[in-house]
């Protein structure tokens, strides 16, 4: 996406999604860093986000348990230090 198209996109949606459009306008290089690598590596690079993996692991563990008896048991399955 060219810089002009990105600016037009951000201008169109800034009223609805101000935080997301701020990220688009300030960190364009970081958001497209994976494009500098060969195409066959894109699927591995794009999906290596630590936060997404953390939420996915928590959802997977919660499915097995089903219902938590209390807050402590819910926090204990989180893969990050408390």
C-alpha positions as CSV (number, residue, x, y, z in Angstrom):
1,X,0.0,0.0,0.0
2,X,1.5,3.3,-1.0
3,X,1.9,6.1,1.5
4,X,-0.9,8.2,-0.2
5,X,-3.3,5.3,0.0
6,X,-2.4,4.7,3.6
7,X,-3.0,8.3,4.5
8,X,-6.4,8.3,2.6
9,X,-7.4,5.1,4.5
10,X,-6.4,6.6,7.9
11,X,-8.3,9.8,7.1
12,X,-11.4,7.8,6.3
13,X,-11.5,5.7,9.5
14,X,-9.8,8.1,12.0
15,X,-13.2,9.1,13.5
16,X,-14.3,5.5,14.0
17,X,-10.9,3.9,15.0
18,X,-8.7,6.7,16.3
19,X,-6.2,4.5,18.2
20,X,-5.7,2.1,15.2
21,X,-5.3,4.9,12.8
22,X,-2.7,6.5,15.0
23,X,-0.7,3.3,14.9
24,X,-1.0,3.1,11.2
25,X,0.3,6.6,10.7
26,X,3.1,6.4,13.3
27,X,4.5,2.9,12.9
28,X,4.1,2.0,9.2
29,X,7.6,0.6,9.0
30,X,7.1,-1.7,11.9
31,X,3.8,-3.0,10.7
32,X,5.2,-4.0,7.3
33,X,8.6,-5.3,8.4
34,X,7.7,-8.9,7.5
35,X,7.3,-7.8,3.8
36,X,11.1,-7.4,3.6
37,X,11.5,-11.1,3.9
38,X,10.9,-13.7,1.1
39,X,7.2,-14.5,0.5
40,X,7.6,-18.1,1.6
41,X,8.4,-16.9,5.1
42,X,5.5,-14.4,5.5
43,X,3.1,-16.9,7.2
44,X,5.6,-17.7,9.9
45,X,6.7,-14.2,10.6
46,X,3.2,-12.6,10.7
47,X,1.8,-15.1,13.1
48,X,4.7,-15.1,15.7
49,X,3.0,-12.4,17.8
50,X,3.7,-13.2,21.4
51,X,0.5,-11.6,22.7
52,X,-1.7,-13.5,20.2
53,X,0.0,-16.8,21.2
54,X,-0.6,-16.0,24.9
55,X,-4.3,-15.4,24.4
56,X,-4.6,-18.5,22.3
57,X,-2.9,-20.7,25.0
58,X,-5.1,-19.2,27.7
59,X,-8.3,-20.0,25.6
60,X,-7.0,-23.5,24.9
61,X,-6.4,-24.2,28.6
62,X,-9.8,-22.6,29.6
63,X,-11.7,-24.9,27.2
64,X,-10.4,-28.0,29.0
65,X,-11.3,-26.7,32.5
66,X,-14.7,-25.3,31.5
67,X,-15.6,-23.4,34.6
68,X,-13.3,-21.9,37.2
69,X,-14.2,-22.1,40.9
70,X,-12.6,-18.8,41.7
71,X,-10.3,-16.0,40.6
72,X,-7.1,-17.7,41.7
73,X,-7.7,-20.8,39.6
74,X,-8.4,-18.5,36.6
75,X,-5.2,-16.5,37.0
76,X,-3.2,-19.7,37.6
77,X,-3.6,-20.9,34.0
78,X,-2.2,-17.6,32.5
79,X,1.2,-18.4,31.0
80,X,2.7,-15.1,32.2
81,X,4.2,-14.5,35.7
82,X,1.8,-12.9,38.2
